C-alpha cells in the first residue's frame, strides 16, 4: 500500500525515483493532481514530508471508514489510529489494514 515517508518511501531513492512513483500513483488514481503538485512543489524535505503525510492520512481515513462500515473496527479505535497517523506514526494494525484494505473494499477508492 502506501508507505510514503520522504526518507523511506517515495522520496527515499532520489528525485527521479519519487517523481516516477508519484506519476504512477497519479495515473492509477491513488492521488489527486493537487496532491501530486503539493509534493512536487515542496520547497524542502519538511514541506514534502507534510504533503506526503496529508496523502497518507487521506488514505488511512478511507481504509478506516471501510473497516468501520464493515464492523472490523470501532469508532474509538479508528480515532486513535487516525490520530497516530496524523502524528506521523503508522501503527502495525493500521498498516495491515491499509495494505489489505483495498481487497476487502473491492479495490482502490475513487478520488475526486
C-alpha angles and dihedrals in degrees: 000000000000121000099159108167112143089229100048108011131044094345099041098088104049132278096291093054097049092043089055093048090047090052091050093049091049092049090049092051093245092123134024126243089250091053092049090049092050090056094044094047096046109129097213143001093276093053091046091050090050091052091048090047091055090053091047091051093050091051091048092050091053094050094042091053090053089050091050092047091051093046092245092121135028123234090245093051089047091054091051093048094047092049090053092049090048087055091054098261126124109206112211094238091051091046088056090048091050093046095049101024097094090058092054093043095051097254138321117334118252116254125214 
